[in-house]
Amino acid sequence: MLVPQEPSPERRPMLRDLNRDGMRTSLDQPANTLPNSTDPAPKVRRLGAWAVAGDLPSSFRYAAQGLIYGFRSQRNFRIHVVTGAVVFFLGLWLQLPLEQLAVLVLTVAAVLVLELINTATEAVVDLAIGRRFHPLARIAKDCAAAAVLVAAISSLVIAVLLLLPPLLARLGV
């Protein structure tokens, strides 16, 4: 399942009955009131996309779905993947020491991780506010995008510092 789906109609009421703290409220209980403090904490059954992975292979499958979604839906993620691969193979061609290759891999990985976090942040904000505008939603999205930008610029500087001297030496400049 690569695209988030709406819960089936018979499950919507259960999801709707959760308040902001994840506590189940009855339909006749207002969402802003807390359950009686003597009541044991209600158990919430997770449904559909809310299900927790029951085993390790499922966890890896969900992570792979996230990577596939990011690659298929995010142009910038694809650009970062291709750029990172080019930089890595350029480092191999220039026969950089393993420590410098590791630094390149870590910086590219940081950019990719932040791009995925940016995508998740945008999705959660859109889920929370829908198609309405809210200044805090704009701030959340802008800050997540800025984090990717800072990491990408830092990664570019590191790549230039590590690759330019051996590249110039190899080209005889």
N, C-alpha and C positions, 0 to 999 in steps of 0.2 A: 504494500500500500504506500504509494509515493505521495499522494495528494491527501491532505486532511479532509475527512468526510464528516458530514453532519451525523450526529447520533440518530439511530432509527427512532421513529415517532414514539414507540413504546418506551424508550429509554430517556427521552427528553425530560419528562417530569422529574425523574430522579436527579438528573444533572441540575435542573432548575431549582431543586429544593435544597441545594447546598448554599450556605451563606459564605461570606468572604473568608472565614476561618476554616472552611472545609467541613463545617459541622452541618449535619442534616437538620433541617427544620421542617416542621409539618406545614402543609399548605395553609392551615388556619393560623399558624404562628407567624407574626411579623418577622422579617429577616433581621431587623436591628435589635431583637431581644435575644438574650442568651438563654440557653436551656437552664433548667433548675440545677443549681450547683450540687444537689444531692444525687442527681441522676448520673449513672455511669456514662462515660464518653460513648456516644453512639458510634457504631461501626458503619463505615461507608464502603459500599461495594464499588469497586472501580470497573468501568465499562469501556468497551471499545478501545479507542486510542488512549484512554486513561489507564489501561491495564499495565501492571508492572511485569517486566519480563520474568518469567518463572525459572529460566535456566540461562546459563552462560551463552550457548549458541544463539538464543533469542536476542540477548543483549547485543551481540555482535551483528546480528541481522538488522536490528533497529539502527545501530550506528552506521552500517553500510547503506541503509535506506536514506539516512540523513546526508551522507556523502553524495549519494547519487542525486538526491533532490537538489543539493547545493550546486552540483556540477551542471545538472540539466536546466536549472531555473535561474541561476545567477551568472550573468555575463562576467562580472568582475572576478568571481571565483575561478571561472575557466581561464581568464587572462592570467591570474596569479599562478595557477597550476602550470600553464604552458611556460610562463616566464621562469618559474622555479625549476622546471625540468631543463630549460635551456641553460640557466645559470649552473645547475649541478653538472650537466654534461660538459660545459665549458671548463668548470673546475677540474673534472676528470681529465679532459684533454690537455689542460695546462699542468697536470700532475701536481696539483696542490697537495700539501701535507694533509694527513687525515684530520688533524685538529682544525684546519681551515675549512675543509669540506664539512666537518661537523657543524661549524659555526654557520656556514651557508645553509645547511639543512635546517638548523634550528630557527634561523631568521625567516626562511620561507615557510616553515611549519607555523611559526607564530602568526604570520600574515594570514595563512589559510584558516587557522583556528579562529582568529578574530573575525574573519569574513563569515564563517559559520555562525559565530555568536551574534554578529550583526544581523544575519538572516533570521536567526531565532528571535532576536529582540524585535525586529520588524513584524514578524508573524504574531508574536504575543501581544504587541501593542495594537495591531490591527484586530486581533481577536477581542481584546478588551474594549476598544472604543468603536469598533465597526468603521463606518464611513464618515463618522463625525470628526471635526477638527478639535484638537485640544492642545494647548501650548505645551503641556508636559509631555504629550506624545511626541511632539516635534522635537523637544529637547532630548528625549530618550533615543529617538532615531538618529538625530544629528550627532549626539555624543558617541553612539555605537559606530557610526560611519567615520567619525573623526579618529576613533581608536584604530580602525583599519588603515586610515590614511597615515597616521603617525608610524604605525608598524611598517607600512609599505615604504615610506620614505627612509626610515631607519635601515630597512633591509636593502634598499638601493644603495645607500651610503656604504654599508658593510660590504656589499658585493663589489662596488667600485674599488674600495680600499684593498680587498683581497684579490680581485681579478686583474685590475689594471696593470700593476707592475709586472707580473709574469706574462701578461698578454703583450705588453709593449716590448718586453725582452724577447719573446718568441717571434714577434713581427720584425725585430731588429730596429726598432725606433728608439 
